[in-house]
Amino acid sequence: MVKGQKVVCINDTFADFIRAIYTQLPVKGKTYTIREVFLGREKVVKGGDTATVGLLLEELINSPDPFHAGQQELGFSSERFAPLEELPPGEIEKEVSLVNGVDQGFGYNMRMAEDSVNHYQSINRTNSRCI
């Protein structure tokens, strides 16, 4: 997952504690734009010893992580999102033709990737919490 990429929320189940400290949370099925990719800790408590790839989203702004010395914004685990594959403009026209019954061929389909993307760019090595 990379900065500027569109993603779809696939998991919006949050504990009450998380709902209390986050200002905004993603909603399953909604599309978001990645604002930043970072390496964060999995545990809420200070000094968590496992890491995960975290995301900040253009559409959601949250308060600083109360357990992070640098006051990094609270983020979300990348595992809560699936990348949205978008078709180039010419292929969108083919898809519309297929849907309208004009094209009887195979056409092209828009699809969401089910697997995690292994190549991460713009990684900001912080130690912020991401859920």
N, C-alpha and C positions, 0 to 999 in steps of 0.2 A: 504494500500500500504506500502511496506517495502523496505528497502535498498537492492539492488541487483535484485529486481523484474523487469521483462520486462513489459513495457506498450506501448500502441499505442496511438498516438495523434488523438483525435477526433474533435478538434477545433483549427484551426490555423488562426482565424480572429483576427487581432490586429489593434488598432488605430494607426494613424501616429505618435503620441507622443511616444507610446510604441516602435515602430520600430526605433525611433530616439535614445532611451536610451539603448536598448538591442543590444548586439553584434551579438548574434545568437538566432534564434527563431525556435520552433518545426514546423514540416510540417505534415499536416493531412495525416494519413495512414502510417507514418513511425514509426518504433519500436525504443524505447529508453530504457536505463537501469537506474533505480533510484540510484542516488549517495547519496542522503540525503533527509530525510523527516523532515519538520519543521513547526512550527506554525507561520504564517505570517499575515500581515495586508492586507485587500482587497483594500484599497484606496492608491493611489499614494502619496497623500499629507502627510506631517509629522503629526503624531498623529492620524492616522486612528483608529476608535473605533470598528471596526469589524474584526474578524480573520477568516482565512481560512487555510487549510492544503496546504502547499507549497512543491514543489519538486525541487531538483537540479538533473540534468541528466548527466550521464557519457559522453555522446556524445556532449553536449552543455556547453560551458563555457562563462559566462558573467561577465561584470565589477561589481564592488561593487555598492550596492544600494546608490544613492546620498542622500537619505533621512534617512538612517540608521546610527546611531551613531557608531555602531560597524563595519561598512563597510561590512556587510554580502552581499554575492553575490546575484544579482537579480535572483529570482526563478520564477516558474510557478505554477499556481493553479492546484491542483490535479484533478479538475473538467474538465480540458482540456484533460485528458487521461483516457483510459480504460485499466484495467489489462489484460495482455495476459496470457491465460491459456495454459501451455505447457504440452504435453503428455510425460509420461515416455518412455524410449527407446523401451521397448517391445510393447507398444501400438502404437508407431510410425510405427513399422513394420506392425501391423494389418491395420493401416490406408492406408499404401502404397499398401498392398494386396487388400484392398477394392477398391481403386482407379484404380488399374490395372485389376480389374475384377476377381481376384483369389478367394476372399472371398465373397460369396453371402449372408452372414449374415448381421446383423445390423452394425457391426464394431464400430469404435469409431471416433468421429469427434473432430477436434480442434476448439475451439470457444473462442471468446472474451467475457468477462463478461460485461454486460450492466449496472449493478448496482455498486455503490461505495462500496469499501471494508471498513467495519466499524472498523476493528482492525488495529491500526497504531502502528508500532514499531519504535524504533530509532528516536523518536521525539525530535528535538532540539528546545527548546523554545526560539526562537528569535522573533524579531519584524520586520523582513525584509519584503519587498514588494514582492508579487507574483501575477502575472497576469494570 
